[in-house]
Amino acid sequence: WRAVDRLEKELAQLRRTLKGLHWPDWAPVPDNLTEARLAAEKAQAQLDNWQARITAAVTDLTAQLNELDAQIDAGELKAARGSAGSIRKRLKALPERTAQDLNRQLGRASARLGELSDWQTFATTPKRESLLTAMAQIADEPLEARDQAQKIKALRGEWNELGPLGRAEDHKLLDAFNEAAERDFEPCRSYFAEQAEIRAGNLAAREAICES
């Protein structure tokens, strides 16, 4: 965008020069004057193209910011985080003076997003603690291998539905949850390995019968 600013200044200077020439209509136009006029037209077309791109980007980003506000109002934390990241990245490609108002709007939305994240973390932490307790109880109350594997899968699905982690305490809960899940799945892993061996043995027996 510094190059755009330079081009605007150079074009303004060129136009002042051309305007000050007062070239008479009856006199043949020299080649260098023709080239200067063409250069001015080309530069203006380039600036108009850039301005059109900026205007389109601002319109699109304004719509994205409105959508971000709607996502925050609806409590859609994951979608709102994705939108905010996309908007922040696109704003970096705009001239600073053009992006000022949009950056202020994004700042207000980001503050609201932070509040929403805090509230959702406050609400989901007890649920994560409950899921950790349920996962830890499987070791004390084991099920049949297939049922136990399904139970572990279901608990992990519920955990993932709670969304991304926020506080450091939730990351500690995740570590404990993963450790409990790994411990609970160990008997299942042994069972499935045994079943695989049995299936391999049965296949070998069937192949031997076919060969006979």
ABEGO torsion letter per residue (X at the ends): XAAAAAAAAAAAAAAAAAAAAGBBAABBBBAAAAAAAAAAAAAAAAAAAAAAAAAAAAAAAAAAAAAAAAAAAAGBAAAAAAAAAAAAAAAAABBAAAAAAAAAAAAAAAAAAAAAAAAAAAAAAAAAAAAAAAAAAAAABBBBAAAAAAAAAAAAAAAAAAEBBABAAAAAAAAAAAAAAAAAAAAAAAAAAAAAAAAAAAAAAAAAAAAX
